[in-house]
Amino acid sequence: MSREPLAVGELLAGPPAASAWIRYQEIWSVVARIPKGQVATYGDVARMAGIVRGARQAGRAMRLCPPELALPWHRVLAAGGRIALPGERGREQRRRLERENVPFVGARVRLERCRWEPETAQ
């Protein structure tokens, strides 16, 4: 059974959400815009969502993200281009990034070549 991905706002529509859920929704909106072949760190995502020093909060938001949003979760990395997910999930993240031709040097993504910067993206 195939399901259409929901828009970020559709899932949380209804009664007003707590402030944390509103921030998570902002984080998810940023992640939804990361283009194929580009990546962002948790800190980048938090900054773009307007959350100062919010890398950990971005990580928490990604852990709590409903699968129905079908976000490109694999395009979000830890500081320095590191894959933070352990085990099979981390290996899956790397495989997905490699399929998008994201360059690696050892265990890290070459951020200088594929870091998403929406202010300069056309």
N, C-alpha and C positions, 0 to 999 in steps of 0.2 A: 504494500500500500504506500503510494507516494504522497507526501504532504508538501504543500507550498510553504516556503519559509514565511514567517510572519514579519511584518515591519516591527521595528523595535517598539514603537508606541502602542501597537495593537495589543501586545501581551499584557501590558500594565495599565491598560485603560480601565476606568472604573473609579472607585473612590480614591481620593487623594492618597498618594503613596508617602511613606515615611521619607525623610530627607536622604537617608542612605540609598534607598531604592531609586530616588530621582538621580542621584549621582551615578549609580550603576547604569541607569538608562542612558545618561550622557556618555559614559565610557563605552557602552555597547554601540552607541551611534557612531562614535569615532572609529571603533574597530570595524564596523560594517563598511566604512569608506576606504579602508586600506586596499589599494589596488593589487591585482595579481602581480607577482614578481617583486613586490616591495614589502618592507617590514617596518615595524615600529617597536620600541621598547615599552615596557610597562610605564616607565617614567614619561616617555613621549606621549603615550595615550592619555595619561592623567593630565599632563600639561595642556594638551589639546582640548580636553574636557573641562578645563578651567579649574583643576584641582592642584593646588600647589603642594609639592612634595608628596604626591599621592600614588607612587608606584605600588606600594603594598595594597592600597585600596583598589587599584586597577587589577591587581592579581586576584584579590578577593572577588571582585565583580566578575572576572572571567571564570573563576571556579563556580560561581553561583548562576552563571548564564544558562537560561533555559535552552535546551537543544533546539527547540522550535524556531529560535531566531536564526539558526544556521549561519552563525558568524564565521568569518575566516580566522578562527582562533589561532591557527598555526602561524599566522603572520605577526604575532606578538611575542617578543623575546625579552629575556632578562637583560640587565645592563651589560654592555660590551658585546652584545650579539649572541649571548649564551642561551642555549635551550635549557630552561629550568625544570621542565617536566621529567620525572624519572621514568625509567623502564620503557615499556612498550609505547606508552603515550609520547615520550620524547623521541623515540625512533620514528613513530608515525609523523610527528611534526617535521622532523628532518626530511623524511621521504616526500612529504607534501611540498616543502620548500624547494627541494631539489627538482621536483617536477615543474616548478614554476621558474626554474633556472636562477634561483637565488644562490649566489656564490658563497662557498664556505672556505675557510682556512682552518684546517683541523676541526675542532668542535665548535667554532664560532662563525657566525655569519659576517661577511665583510660589509659592515654597516656603511662604510664610506661609498659603497657602490649601489646600495639598494635601500637605504633608509628613506622612508616616506616623509616628505616635507610638504604638506598640503599648501602652505603659503606660496611655494614656488612651483607647485605642480600645475600643469596646464590640462 
